[in-house]
Amino acid sequence: MITSLETIGRRSVLRSAVRGLGAAMLTAVTSGCGPGEWNAPMPPQETTTSSSAQDAPGHGEGRRVLLAYFSRAGENYYYGRRTNLDVGNTEVLVAMIGNLISCDVHRIEAADPYPDGYDETVARNVREQDINARPAIAAPLPAIEKYDTVLLASGIWNVRAPMIMATFAESYDFTGKTIHPVTTHAMSGLGTTERDYARSCPGATIGEGLAVRGEETRGAGPPVEAWLRRTGLLRSQAQ
Ligand SMILES: Cc1cc2nc3c(=O)[nH]c(=O)nc-3n(C[C@H](O)[C@H](O)[C@H](O)COP(=O)(O)O)c2cc1C
């Protein structure tokens, strides 16, 4: 059997990511398909509209955009060492995107919050991946019908999105909507998010994703803007 160089390269990157980040092992997990597992009668969580973007290019393009994200502050990976983040990397990236386009921003919160410690979080995530868990969301968004484009943003944990993103993705009917995976990561890029969201959200189109290294998030303005333009989420006024 012939294996392409690209495939080999990707596999090695994934393996070294898992080793380098201290996760116990890469467990093959498949997320369940289809909407509807979640039906907990929880009070709605408010979404915030990125008001600073109201007059930004891209507003009024006719697209109704939801930017839903999960991000964890606390002890995290930083160039092979550890650092303490007051604000999670993905949240920084989300703020940047929210300043450039008009969208509703929704923070996904775990009903059982993740620990501050890095090792404890790695351990919990390995357990959740092992059992293909769907961690409960506190105050979930009641509906996403009004959006046609959804940006799903999170860090990468053990080469995929945290399992709570699967909870979110399986909670709604994404048929006819476009999903753009957005990640911050140490070295795994988008990880398996494109495949996972395609499986969790049948009928959705998976658009171009954005992957930003966590350590470089704060300076990621130019690549973020370029991606927003490529995807048509941000149009220059001259166009
Ligand atoms: C539990 C855990 C597992 C991680 N696993 C990976 C991984 O497999 N690949 C990778 O590139 N980065 C990994 N990272 C690094 C995070 O993806 C990165 O720091 C990201 O920016 C965190 O986003 P946040 O601060 O918004 O939560 C991991 C971090 C944690 C806490």
The ligand as a Gaussian input file, in Angstrom:
#p B3LYP/6-31G(d) Opt

LIG

0 1
 C       -5.681000      19.224000      27.885000
 C       -4.850000      19.857000      26.799000
 C       -4.481000      19.103000      25.696000
 C       -3.794000      19.693000      24.644000
 N       -3.495000      18.945000      23.553000
 C       -2.950000      19.544000      22.461000
 C       -2.716000      18.784000      21.267000
 O       -2.965000      17.598000      21.150000
 N       -2.157000      19.454000      20.211000
 C       -1.846000      20.764000      20.265000
 O       -1.387000      21.303000      19.281000
 N       -2.069000      21.494000      21.391000
 C       -2.616000      20.919000      22.486000
 N       -2.837000      21.661000      23.617000
 C       -2.528000      23.091000      23.626000
 C       -3.786000      23.920000      23.363000
 O       -4.450000      23.491000      22.210000
 C       -3.465000      25.402000      23.177000
 O       -2.721000      25.890000      24.259000
 C       -4.716000      26.206000      22.970000
 O       -4.362000      27.496000      22.561000
 C       -5.564000      26.295000      24.228000
 O       -6.695000      27.091000      23.957000
 P       -7.459000      27.877000      25.126000
 O       -6.420000      28.664000      25.875000
 O       -8.427000      28.749000      24.418000
 O       -8.168000      26.860000      25.958000
 C       -3.463000      21.080000      24.703000
 C       -3.774000      21.815000      25.841000
 C       -4.474000      21.217000      26.867000
 C       -4.873000      22.048000      28.066000

